Amino acid sequence: MATKTVFRLSMSIVLIVVLAGIIFYPKYKHLLFRKDDSLMMSSSARGPGSRQVLFASGYVLVPTDMSEMIYSTATLLPDEEVELSFETSGKVVGIFFEEGKRVKEGELLAKINDKPLQAQLLKIQAQLKLTREREFRQRQLLDRDAISRESYDQVATELQALEADIMLLEARIAETELRAPFNGTIGLRMISEGAYATTQTKIVRLVKLSPLKVEFSIPERYAGEVNAGFPITFNIDGIPGTFEARVYAIDPKVDMNTRTIVARALYPNSKEELKPGRFASVRAELSQITNAVSIPSEALIPEMEGEKVYIFNNGKARERKVNTGLRTESHIQIREGLNFGDTLLTTAILQLRDDLPVQLDTLVTNQYLVSE
């Protein structure tokens, strides 16, 4: 009885498997003959004496424009920046700027007590007035030969000494005034009124935001191609759009550690929307080639004798030796060996052989993907 039950169960399983095969075979039979598009043979090529047929993707060569680009990182620098300090020591008696505001060249920003110097100046100015009157009278007497030349020279020398003392005092008084050396935006002050300041005390930072300097590095092999006036573009994280600048100076020395050259470009920053100190991504276009024959980088096969590719011709792979030119991140210019209209094979590169039968499964033409 148990034997009959096992027999019936076995027959049921066999019938289920047969029925499943009949139902699903037409729908999934193509998977039995093609496991991978680029590696498996088609069923028509499995006969005795038949050659393998590779499934591969093709790329129709069309005229393209290629550009050689330099990609670098940059730092935005202010056109001018200075930390202002007094030229002399003393008590701060006045601060005349507002933090974060714009100031003009020559504008008074802060003041040190100069009352002793002002008093000395008044004293010498009074002496100067009397000495000038004496010099005037002595000159008249000298013209009438009423005094000696030596007497007049003594008064004239005294007058010149007083004038020099006044110039010195005026210069020392000017040192007690902190003035803006250029137009710019004032930063945060670092001292309060009433504090004692020395020549080492930082009072405030002044920054000129327009224009901005874009400092970046380029590989040394491009030293002869990037010169003053060379245009660049850069982007900044968090700020939409691309900004344009022009190189105005290049460091004459190559950095021995990085083998790069530092260059600086100017960006007008007329609206002062960009702030110095920010990080930027720089792009510089060195050269542009129009109507070039270019191929994807993965299709090029390097060899000891040179470089080669495979093209699709009359259902077979054909080997072509090529001479390369400009290289970008994704494409390579072909100077010799290929023509417009050739169908380049871009997959199954390692399995390709000259005169091997190939069937295209996809074809890229004019940059649009076309399924075969």
C-alpha positions, 0 to 999 in steps of 0.5 A: 500500500505504501509502495503505491502511494510513493509511486502515485506521488512520484508520477504527480511530481513528474507531471507537474514538472512536464506541465511547467516546462510546456507552459514556460518554455516558449517564454524563457527559451531565449535565456537558455541560449544567451546568458550574457549579451557580450559573451554567449553564443547564439543557438545558430552558431552551435552547430559542428564546425561553426564559429562563435558569434559574440554579442557586442555594442556598437558606436557609430563615429560622427563628427564631434567637438572636443575640448582639452580642459584643466580642472583645479581647485581655487581659493577666493582672495580679496583684492586688498586686505590689511589689519590696521594698527596705529603707528604710535602708542597711546590711549584710544580716545575715539572710534569713528567706524561701524563694524561691517560698513563700507569706508572710503580711502582716507576716512578717519577710523580711530584716534589716539590722544594727541593733546601733548603734541598739539600743545607743543605744536602751538608753542612752536607755531608762536615761536615761528611767528616771532622768528619770521618777523625777526627774519623779515627785519634782518633781511631789510637791514641786510639789504641796506648793509646795516648788519652782517651777513652772519647775523642774518644767517643765524636768524634764517637758520632758526626759522628753518629749524622751527619750520622743521619742528612743526613738520615733525610734530604734524607727522607725529600727530598724523600717527595718532590718527588711523585712516583707511588706506583704500576703499573697502569694507570694515571688519569687526573691531578688536579694541574699545575706546579708552584702551591703551594701544601700541603699534602691535595692537590690531584695531580692525581688518579692512577688506576690499571685496571688488574685485576678487582674486581667484588663486588656483594651481595648474600642472607644470606642463601647461605653463606655456599655455596659460598666460595673462588674459586667459579666461577661466570659469569657476563654480562655488558650492551653494551658489547657482551659476557659473562665474567667469574670470581672467588670469592676470598673473602667474607665479614664475616658479614651479612648486617643487613639491606638487609640480604645479604653478600658481595662477591668479585670476580676477573676478569683478564681483561688482555686486560683492555677492562672493566672499573671500576665503571660499572654495571654488572649482575651476575649469580652464579650456586649453584647446578645442578641436572641431569635427574630430573623430573621438571614441569612448576611452573604454574602446581603446586597446593598448598593446606593446606595438601601439594602440588598436580598436575593433570595428564592425564590418559585414557581421565581423570584427575588424582590427584597426591600428590607431593614432591617438591625440587629445584625451578627455575624461571620457573620450579620446581623439583618433588622428589616424585609423578611423573614419566617420561612419565606422561602427566601433565595438565598445563591449566584449573587448577582451573576447574580440578577435580579427575576423570574428563573427559579431552580432550587434545588440545595441548601437549608438549613433549620433549620441542616441541609443538605438536597440538592435 
